[in-house]
Amino acid sequence: MKSLPYFAFLILVAVMIYLKLHLIAVVAFGLWAFFFAYWWLSERYPRTMITLTWLFLGMISGGRWRR
């Protein structure tokens, strides 16, 4: 039963490829893979991922911290 979401996602990607929506299928798979990897790493190494998340948020914030 745990594999049902993965199977449904693969069916969705196959249908999108069949309907000639290749770019959307690639982007969807890439986003799914990124969030799955992020979730898996967060479960396995929580403190490391908290640190990396703060580092990433600091890089995309776009400026210095002001008081």
Helices and strands as residue ranges (DSSP letters): H 4-18, H 22-44, H 46-60
